[in-house]
Amino acid sequence: MFKSFFPNSRLFWPSVVVWAMLCCGVWFQYSATIGSAFGLSMTEAEPVIGLGHFVTDVFILFYGYYALSVGLFAAAWFVLKPSRWQAWSILGSAFILFSTYYSVQVSVAINNWRRPFFDAVQSALSPNSKVTTAQLYLLMLQFAEIAFVAIFIYVVTKFFVSHYIFRWRTAMNAFYTSQWTQVRHIEGASQRVQEDTMRFATIMEGLGVSMVEAVMTLFAFLPVLWGLSTYVSELPLFGKVPAPLFSAAIAWSLFGTLLLAAVGIKLPGLEFKNQRVEAAYRKELVYGEDDADRAQPMTLQHLFADVRSNYFRLYFHYLYFNVARSLYLQADNIFAYLILVPTIALGKITFGLLQQILTAFSQVSNAFQYLVNSWTTIVELLSVYKRLTTFEAAIRHEALPAIDQPTSA
């Protein structure tokens, strides 16, 4: 699954982690020094509104630093361990990471825009307003500029990722078909080569990008939320706490994650069991196509009864899980307003600042809830991974999992 696309997987992934940690450490420790050497300022008095957000000195230095870091890493692997798919697996992955980072920065740029725009709207609605239509139109134009950047990045990324996924699928397909004589006897071998390779590459890419986006969102918005906490003096019930918005976002997100993980603890096991009962039922039907003694009505009824029983249990457990999840998500819609009630009532923040706080709080909360929002996809990935590991076992001449043993039918 991995070694067919990435070079020397056992060494590649540790090298990715070590190199990423080294590059991040150098950036956070010495970026100001490096920027000064090139005459770039790494501090901003106020957030830049509009397209200027993407061409500040900090961004310009980061573009060059990222390109250099990726170039050195890729060059080392190209020379030391060349492989067929190295351009797509290394440079392609680096491009996806960069586009994900850029998408997060688009969200930051829009959040920076919210404050002056909604403050202008609030001022325009008040008596004796001095806000002109030209000012409002200019702010709308700045939003349109950011939106066009977002659309461009989205379209280009989707197009590239589609090709990236297909290359990964091609690599897996070539690897498994080259070993076809060893895996052809496994139940559903053709389906696993044709469908599961595609699903694995697609799900891995989706989960990977979502995880990176969640981490980058936290890096981008936690400092924003920390800074905005200065405008909020206290929280309901708790009174004055350090960095109230920052603390509330983390506490609320962790509460939701732990709550839904506890409520849905039985669901992954039932999802895995679905793979077993469905596989057993499908296997008997396939055998019945070539053997008249197989797939008899009583046998099929018994196997389908197992399918029915597991699905009904799954529906029951989803019932209370969806109740808990819906209650939490509905509460999440007003939680930020709830903790801001004392501050709003005292008139300590403007409408634009309120919008900026709500957006930053939502971004941080959603990033912390990554595992909760992705757990069903993770379960699906694990089931596909399990089916493909059967191929790996057959190729290595190891015992197949129990579900794939010919005698289990």
C-alpha positions in Angstrom: 0.0 0.0 0.0 2.7 2.5 0.9 5.9 0.9 -0.4 4.5 0.8 -3.9 4.2 4.6 -4.0 6.6 6.0 -1.4 10.4 5.2 -1.5 11.6 2.8 1.2 8.7 3.3 3.6 10.5 2.1 6.7 13.1 4.8 6.4 11.0 7.4 4.5 8.4 8.2 7.2 10.9 8.5 10.1 12.9 10.8 7.9 9.8 12.9 7.1 9.1 13.3 10.9 12.7 14.2 11.8 13.2 16.6 8.9 9.8 18.3 9.6 10.6 18.7 13.3 14.1 20.1 12.4 12.7 22.6 9.9 9.9 23.7 12.2 12.4 24.2 15.1 14.7 26.3 12.9 11.8 28.4 11.6 10.4 29.2 15.1 13.8 29.8 16.6 15.6 31.6 13.9 13.1 33.0 11.4 13.4 36.5 12.8 17.2 36.3 12.4 17.0 34.9 8.9 14.4 37.6 7.9 16.7 40.4 9.2 19.6 39.0 7.2 17.4 39.5 4.1 16.0 42.9 5.2 12.6 41.5 6.0 10.5 42.4 9.0 8.9 39.5 10.9 6.5 41.6 13.0 3.3 43.3 12.1 1.6 46.0 14.1 -1.8 45.3 12.6 -3.2 42.5 10.4 -3.0 43.3 6.7 -6.5 43.3 5.1 -6.9 41.9 1.6 -4.4 40.3 -0.8 -1.6 42.1 1.0 -1.9 39.4 3.7 -0.3 36.9 1.4 2.7 39.0 0.4 3.9 40.3 3.8 7.6 39.8 4.6 6.7 36.9 6.8 5.0 35.1 3.9 7.7 35.9 1.4 10.3 34.4 3.8 8.2 31.4 4.4 7.7 30.7 0.7 11.4 30.6 0.2 12.1 28.6 3.3 9.5 26.0 2.5 10.7 25.6 -1.1 14.3 25.2 0.1 13.4 22.7 2.8 11.3 20.5 0.4 14.0 20.8 -2.3 16.8 19.6 0.0 14.7 16.7 1.3 13.5 15.6 -2.1 17.0 15.9 -3.6 18.4 13.7 -0.9 15.9 10.9 -1.6 16.2 11.3 -5.4 19.9 10.7 -5.1 20.1 8.1 -2.3 17.0 6.0 -3.1 15.5 6.8 -6.5 12.1 5.3 -7.2 9.5 5.4 -10.0 6.9 7.5 -8.2 9.3 9.8 -6.2 8.2 13.0 -7.9 4.5 12.4 -7.1 5.0 10.9 -3.6 7.5 13.5 -2.3 7.0 16.7 -4.3 3.3 16.0 -4.8 2.7 15.5 -1.1 4.7 18.7 -0.4 2.5 20.6 -2.8 -0.7 19.3 -1.1 0.7 20.3 2.3 1.5 23.8 1.0 -2.0 24.2 -0.6 -3.6 23.1 2.7 -1.5 25.7 4.5 -2.5 28.3 2.0 -6.2 27.4 2.4 -5.9 27.9 6.2 -4.3 31.3 5.6 -7.2 32.3 3.4 -9.5 31.6 6.4 -7.2 33.8 8.5 -7.3 36.6 5.9 -11.1 36.5 5.8 -11.2 36.6 9.6 -9.0 39.7 9.6 -11.4 41.3 7.1 -14.4 40.6 9.3 -13.5 43.1 12.0 -13.2 46.3 9.8 -16.1 45.4 7.6 -18.6 44.7 10.4 -17.4 47.6 12.4 -18.0 49.8 9.3 -21.5 48.3 9.0 -22.2 49.0 12.7 -21.0 52.6 12.3 -23.0 53.0 9.1 -26.2 52.0 10.9 -25.7 54.5 13.8 -26.9 58.1 13.7 -24.5 60.7 12.2 -22.5 58.0 10.5 -19.4 59.1 8.6 -19.0 55.8 6.8 -19.2 56.3 3.0 -20.4 53.9 0.4 -16.9 53.9 -1.1 -15.5 52.5 2.1 -18.0 49.7 2.2 -17.5 48.9 -1.5 -13.7 48.8 -1.0 -14.1 46.3 1.9 -16.3 44.2 -0.3 -13.8 44.3 -3.1 -11.1 43.2 -0.7 -13.3 40.2 0.3 -13.8 39.4 -3.4 -10.1 39.4 -3.9 -9.6 36.9 -1.1 -12.5 34.8 -2.3 -11.0 34.6 -5.8 -7.7 33.4 -4.3 -9.6 30.8 -2.3 -11.5 29.6 -5.4 -8.2 29.4 -7.4 -6.5 27.4 -4.7 -9.4 25.1 -4.3 -9.8 24.3 -8.0 -6.1 23.8 -8.6 -5.7 21.6 -5.5 -8.7 19.4 -6.4 -7.4 18.9 -9.9 -3.9 18.0 -8.6 -5.2 15.8 -5.8 -7.3 13.8 -8.4 -4.1 13.0 -10.3 -2.2 12.3 -7.1 -4.7 9.8 -6.0 -4.8 8.1 -9.3 -1.0 7.8 -9.4 -1.1 6.2 -5.9 -3.8 3.8 -7.1 -1.7 3.0 -10.2 1.3 2.2 -8.1 -0.7 -0.2 -5.9 -2.4 -1.7 -8.9 0.9 -2.4 -10.6 2.3 -3.9 -7.4 -0.6 -6.2 -6.7 -1.1 -7.3 -10.3 2.5 -8.2 -10.5 1.8 -10.7 -7.7 -1.5 -11.9 -9.1 -0.6 -15.6 -9.1 -0.2 -15.4 -5.3 -3.3 -13.5 -4.5 -5.9 -14.6 -7.1 -7.3 -17.3 -4.8 -8.3 -14.8 -2.1 -12.0 -14.1 -1.9 -12.9 -10.9 -3.9 -9.3 -10.6 -5.2 -10.4 -8.7 -8.3 -12.6 -6.3 -6.2 -9.7 -5.6 -3.8 -7.3 -4.7 -6.7 -9.9 -2.7 -8.6 -11.9 -1.0 -5.9 -10.1 -1.2 -2.6 -6.9 0.3 -3.9 -8.9 3.3 -5.1 -10.7 3.6 -1.8 -7.6 3.4 0.2 -5.7 6.1 -1.7 -8.8 8.4 -1.7 -9.5 7.9 2.1 -5.8 8.3 3.0 -5.5 11.5 1.1 -8.8 12.9 2.5 -7.9 12.0 6.1 -4.3 13.2 5.8 -5.3 16.6 4.3 -8.0 17.0 7.0 -5.6 16.2 9.8 -2.9 18.6 8.4 -5.5 21.3 8.0 -6.7 20.8 11.6 -3.2 21.1 12.9 -2.4 24.1 10.7 -5.7 25.8 11.7 -4.7 25.4 15.4 -1.3 27.0 14.7 -3.0 29.8 12.8 -6.0 30.6 15.0 -4.8 29.8 18.5 -2.6 32.9 18.6 -5.5 34.9 17.1 -7.8 33.6 19.8 -5.2 34.3 22.5 -4.9 37.9 21.3 -8.7 38.4 21.1 -8.9 37.1 24.7 -7.7 40.5 25.9 -11.1 41.9 25.0 -13.0 39.4 27.2 -12.6 40.0 30.9 -14.5 37.0 32.4 -16.5 33.9 31.6 -20.0 33.0 33.0 -19.9 30.9 36.2 -16.1 30.9 36.2 -15.4 34.6 36.4 -11.9 35.8 35.5 -9.6 33.1 34.0 -6.4 33.5 32.0 -7.0 33.9 28.3 -10.7 33.2 28.6 -11.5 32.6 24.9 -8.4 30.4 24.5 -9.2 28.3 27.6 -12.9 28.0 26.8 -12.3 26.8 23.3 -9.9 24.1 24.4 -12.1 22.9 27.3 -15.3 22.8 25.2 -13.6 21.0 22.3 -12.0 18.4 24.6 -15.3 17.9 26.3 -17.1 17.2 23.0 -14.3 14.9 21.8 -14.3 12.8 25.0 -18.1 12.8 25.2 -18.7 11.5 21.7 -15.8 9.1 21.9 -17.3 7.5 25.0 -20.8 7.4 23.6 -19.7 5.9 20.3 -17.1 3.5 21.7 -19.0 0.4 20.5 -19.6 1.6 16.9 -16.1 0.8 15.5 -16.3 -2.8 16.6 -19.7 -3.2 15.0 -18.5 -1.6 11.8 -15.6 -4.1 11.7 -18.1 -7.0 12.3 -20.1 -5.7 9.4 -17.1 -6.4 7.2 -17.0 -10.0 8.4 -20.7 -10.9 8.1 -21.0 -9.2 4.7 -17.8 -10.9 3.5 -19.1 -14.3 4.6 -22.4 -13.7 2.9 -20.8 -12.5 -0.3 -18.3 -15.3 -0.4 -21.0 -18.0 -0.2 -22.9 -16.3 -3.1 -19.7 -16.2 -5.2 -19.0 -19.9 -4.5 -22.6 -20.7 -5.5 -22.0 -19.3 -8.9 -19.6 -22.2 -9.8 -20.7 -24.9 -7.3 -24.3 -26.1 -7.2 -23.9 -27.5 -3.7 -23.0 -24.1 -2.3 -25.3 -21.1 -1.6 -28.2 -23.2 -0.5 -31.3 -21.3 0.7 -30.9 -22.4 4.4 -27.2 -21.4 4.4 -27.9 -18.0 2.8 -30.7 -17.4 5.3 -28.4 -18.1 8.2 -25.7 -15.9 6.8 -28.1 -13.1 6.0 -29.6 -13.4 9.5 -26.1 -12.5 10.8 -26.0 -9.5 8.6 -29.5 -8.4 9.7 -28.6 -8.9 13.4 -25.4 -6.8 13.2 -27.1 -4.0 11.3 -30.0 -3.8 13.8 -27.5 -3.5 16.7 -25.6 -0.9 14.7 -28.8 1.1 14.2 -29.6 1.0 17.9 -26.1 2.2 18.9 -26.2 4.9 16.3 -29.5 6.1 17.7 -28.2 7.3 21.1 -24.8 8.3 19.5 -26.7 10.6 17.1 -28.7 12.0 20.0 -25.6 12.9 21.9 -23.8 14.2 18.8 -26.8 16.4 17.7 -27.2 17.9 21.2 -23.5 18.7 21.3 -23.4 20.3 17.8 -26.6 22.4 18.6 -25.0 23.5 21.8 -21.8 24.3 19.9 -23.8 26.8 17.7 -24.5 29.0 20.7 -21.6 28.2 23.1 -19.4 31.1 21.9 -22.3 33.5 22.3 -23.0 32.1 25.8 -19.5 32.8 27.1 -19.5 36.3 25.5 -22.8 37.4 27.2 -21.2 39.4 30.0 -18.8 41.1 27.6 -21.6 41.9 25.1 -23.9 43.2 27.8 -21.2 45.6 29.0 -20.6 46.8 25.5 -16.9 46.1 25.6 -16.6 44.8 22.0 -17.8 46.1 18.7 -19.9 44.1 16.2 -16.8 43.5 14.0 -14.8 42.2 16.9 -17.6 39.9 17.8 -17.6 38.4 14.3 -13.9 38.0 14.4 -14.1 36.2 17.8 -16.9 33.9 16.7 -15.0 32.9 13.5 -11.7 32.2 15.3 -13.5 30.3 18.1 -15.3 28.2 15.5 -12.1 27.4 13.7 -10.3 26.3 16.8 -13.2 24.3 18.0 -13.6 22.4 14.7 -9.9 21.7 14.5 -9.9 20.1 18.0 -12.9 18.0 17.0 -11.1 16.4 14.0 -11.2 12.9 15.5 -14.9 13.1 16.3 -15.8 14.3 12.8 -13.5 11.7 11.1 -14.0 8.6 13.1 -16.4 6.9 10.7 -14.0 7.5 7.9 -11.2 6.1 10.0 -13.1 3.0 10.6 -13.8 2.6 6.9 -10.1 3.1 6.2 -9.1 0.4 8.7 -11.5 -2.0 7.1 -10.0 -1.4 3.6 -6.6 -1.6 5.1 -7.4 -5.0 6.6 -8.6 -6.3 3.3 -5.4 -5.2 1.5 -3.2 -6.6 4.2 -4.5 -10.0 3.2 -2.7 -9.4 -0.1 0.5 -8.5 1.8 0.2 -11.7 3.8 -0.3 -13.9 0.7 2.7 -12.3 -1.0 4.9 -12.9 2.1 3.6 -16.5 2.3 2.0 -15.8 5.7 -1.2 -17.2 7.1 -4.3 -15.4 6.0 -6.6 -13.7 8.5 -9.4 -16.0 9.7 -12.0 -14.3 7.6 -10.1 -15.1 4.4 -9.3 -18.7 5.2 -10.9 -21.0 2.6 -12.3 -23.2 5.4 -14.3 -20.4 7.0 -17.0 -20.4 4.4 
